[in-house]
Amino acid sequence: MLPITVPEKIEAASCPIRNVLDQVTGKWHILILLALEDEALRFSEVKRAIGDVTQRVLTENLRGLERDGYLTRTVHAGPPLAVSYELTDRGDELVAILKPVVFWALDNLDDIKKSRATYRAVKE
């Protein structure tokens, strides 16, 4: 079994698994990384690729991904001033790991929806 147990809550912050997964498994983090898979995109292009994310949430998540080294932020001199985001090698590596999970989700969505409906029917 993987070392996922920590005896004390205070030790959870130093757990490598919890520390990294907490920062990369959020819905927005994954969608941002997938949006940047093929090319560098400007902020507005990332937002458009995702669709339902607010500007504030996108900004916070981009900063977190940049902080942890999954993407780079480049400011292009204007006019107009433009900012683009691009995956780093670490980001590329993470996307390669996430893509099978994404394909699995696409392949299994119908069955998962059926399971949810069955669960709801039994619980009601």
C-alpha positions as CSV (number, residue, x, y, z in Angstrom):
1,M,0.0,0.0,0.0
2,L,1.2,3.5,-0.7
3,P,2.3,5.6,2.3
4,I,-0.9,7.6,2.6
5,T,-1.5,7.5,6.3
6,V,-0.2,10.2,8.7
7,P,-0.6,9.7,12.4
8,E,-1.2,13.4,13.2
9,K,-3.0,16.1,11.3
10,I,0.1,18.4,11.6
11,E,2.2,15.8,9.7
12,A,-0.2,15.9,6.7
13,A,1.4,19.2,5.5
14,S,4.7,17.4,5.0
15,C,3.2,14.4,3.3
16,P,4.5,14.4,-0.3
17,I,1.4,12.8,-1.7
18,R,-1.0,15.1,0.0
19,N,1.1,18.1,-0.6
20,V,1.4,17.6,-4.4
21,L,-2.1,16.2,-5.1
22,D,-3.8,18.9,-3.2
23,Q,-2.3,21.4,-5.6
24,V,-2.9,19.6,-8.9
25,T,-6.1,17.7,-8.6
26,G,-8.6,20.5,-8.4
27,K,-11.0,20.7,-11.3
28,W,-9.7,24.1,-12.5
29,H,-6.0,23.0,-12.3
30,I,-6.6,20.0,-14.5
31,L,-8.7,21.9,-17.0
32,I,-6.1,24.7,-17.3
33,L,-3.3,22.1,-17.8
34,L,-5.3,20.4,-20.5
35,A,-6.1,23.7,-22.2
36,L,-2.4,24.4,-22.4
37,E,-1.4,21.0,-23.7
38,D,-0.9,22.0,-27.3
39,E,0.3,25.6,-27.2
40,A,0.9,28.7,-25.2
41,L,-2.3,30.6,-24.7
42,R,-3.2,34.1,-23.6
43,F,-5.3,34.6,-20.4
44,S,-8.5,35.2,-22.5
45,E,-7.8,32.1,-24.6
46,V,-7.4,29.9,-21.5
47,K,-10.7,31.4,-20.1
48,R,-12.5,30.8,-23.4
49,A,-11.1,27.2,-23.7
50,I,-12.5,26.4,-20.2
51,G,-15.7,28.5,-20.4
52,D,-17.3,28.5,-17.0
53,V,-14.4,29.8,-14.9
54,T,-14.4,33.3,-13.4
55,Q,-11.6,35.6,-14.0
56,R,-10.7,35.6,-10.3
57,V,-10.6,31.8,-10.0
58,L,-8.6,31.5,-13.2
59,T,-6.1,34.0,-12.0
60,E,-5.7,32.3,-8.7
61,N,-5.3,28.9,-10.3
62,L,-2.8,30.1,-12.9
63,R,-0.7,31.6,-10.1
64,G,-0.7,28.4,-8.2
65,L,0.3,26.4,-11.2
66,E,3.1,28.9,-12.0
67,R,4.3,28.9,-8.4
68,D,4.6,25.1,-8.4
69,G,6.4,25.1,-11.8
70,Y,3.8,23.5,-14.0
71,L,3.5,26.5,-16.3
72,T,5.3,29.7,-17.1
73,R,3.8,33.2,-17.5
74,T,5.3,35.4,-20.2
75,V,4.5,39.1,-20.5
76,H,4.7,40.3,-24.1
77,A,5.4,44.0,-24.7
78,G,2.5,45.9,-26.3
79,P,0.7,47.7,-27.4
80,P,-1.4,45.9,-26.4
81,L,0.3,44.3,-23.4
82,A,-0.3,40.5,-23.6
83,V,0.3,37.7,-21.1
84,S,0.6,34.1,-22.2
85,Y,0.9,30.9,-20.3
86,E,2.8,27.7,-21.4
87,L,3.4,24.4,-19.9
88,T,6.8,23.6,-18.5
89,D,8.4,20.1,-18.8
90,R,6.8,19.3,-15.4
91,G,3.5,20.5,-16.7
92,D,3.8,18.4,-19.9
93,E,4.7,15.3,-17.7
94,L,1.7,15.9,-15.5
95,V,-0.7,16.3,-18.5
96,A,0.7,13.0,-19.9
97,I,-0.3,11.3,-16.6
98,L,-3.7,13.0,-16.5
99,K,-4.8,12.3,-20.1
100,P,-5.5,8.6,-19.4
101,V,-7.7,9.6,-16.5
102,V,-9.6,12.0,-18.8
103,F,-10.1,9.4,-21.5
104,W,-11.2,6.9,-18.8
105,A,-13.8,9.5,-17.6
106,L,-15.1,10.0,-21.1
107,D,-15.3,6.2,-21.7
108,N,-17.1,5.6,-18.4
109,L,-19.4,8.6,-18.0
110,D,-22.6,6.8,-19.1
111,D,-22.0,3.9,-16.6
112,I,-21.1,6.3,-13.8
113,K,-24.4,8.2,-14.5
114,K,-26.3,4.9,-14.3
115,S,-24.6,4.1,-11.0
116,R,-25.5,7.5,-9.6
117,A,-29.2,7.1,-10.7
118,T,-29.3,3.6,-9.2
119,Y,-27.8,4.9,-6.0
120,R,-30.3,7.7,-5.8
121,A,-33.2,5.4,-6.4
122,V,-32.1,3.0,-3.7
123,K,-31.5,5.9,-1.2
124,E,-34.9,7.6,-1.7
